[in-house]
Amino acid sequence: MVTRDFSGDDVAKVLVNKGNFAWVRTTGDHMILKWEPPEDHDTEPRTVSVPRHDRVNTGTLRNIAEQAGARDFDEFCKWIDRNR
């Protein structure tokens, strides 16, 4: 079974270090990350809000994966787990 037990810091660290997101700011207990597509991509920029919690709920993790542009939630979780 794929692990879904991640802290917000784990998720943000992987998105910044491996997913080319930039940490824009922290608002309250949420980290706001932004991804700008390369010029040759026909996609919109993405903004992801990651809570600074010790454990991110599965529903919230699904929302983060969707905001980040992940097509497969289980693969997203495996990627976070491999790179944290």
C-alpha positions in Angstrom: 0.0 0.0 0.0 1.2 3.5 -0.8 2.0 5.6 2.3 0.0 8.9 2.7 1.5 9.9 6.0 3.4 13.1 5.2 3.9 16.4 7.1 3.3 19.6 5.3 7.0 20.3 5.4 7.8 17.0 3.7 5.4 17.8 0.9 6.6 21.4 0.4 10.3 20.3 0.5 9.8 17.8 -2.3 7.7 20.2 -4.4 10.4 22.9 -4.1 13.5 20.7 -4.4 12.2 18.2 -7.1 9.1 19.8 -8.6 10.5 23.2 -9.4 8.1 25.0 -7.3 9.2 28.3 -5.6 8.3 29.1 -2.0 6.5 32.4 -2.4 5.3 33.2 1.1 3.8 31.8 4.3 0.4 32.9 5.2 -0.7 31.8 8.7 0.2 28.2 8.9 0.2 27.6 5.1 3.1 27.7 2.7 2.3 29.1 -0.7 4.3 27.6 -3.5 4.2 28.6 -7.2 5.3 26.9 -10.4 5.9 28.8 -13.6 5.8 26.6 -16.7 8.8 26.7 -19.1 8.2 29.0 -22.2 7.7 26.0 -24.5 4.8 24.6 -22.3 1.2 25.4 -23.1 0.1 25.4 -19.5 -0.9 27.9 -16.9 1.2 28.7 -13.8 0.2 26.7 -10.7 -0.1 27.8 -7.1 -0.2 25.3 -4.3 -1.1 25.9 -0.6 0.4 23.4 1.8 -0.5 23.5 5.5 2.4 23.3 8.0 0.9 20.4 9.9 2.7 17.4 11.4 0.4 15.2 9.3 -1.6 16.2 6.2 -5.0 14.6 5.9 -5.6 12.4 2.8 -8.2 14.8 1.4 -5.9 17.8 1.8 -3.1 15.8 0.2 -5.4 15.0 -2.8 -6.1 18.7 -3.2 -2.4 19.5 -3.1 -1.7 16.8 -5.8 -4.5 18.2 -7.9 -3.2 21.8 -7.5 0.3 20.7 -8.4 -1.0 19.0 -11.6 -0.5 15.4 -10.6 -2.5 13.0 -12.8 -2.3 10.0 -10.5 -2.7 10.5 -6.7 -0.9 7.2 -5.8 2.1 8.1 -8.0 2.2 11.5 -6.5 2.4 9.9 -3.0 5.1 7.5 -4.1 7.1 10.5 -5.6 6.8 12.4 -2.3 7.8 9.3 -0.3 10.9 8.6 -2.5 12.1 12.2 -2.4 11.5 13.4 1.2 
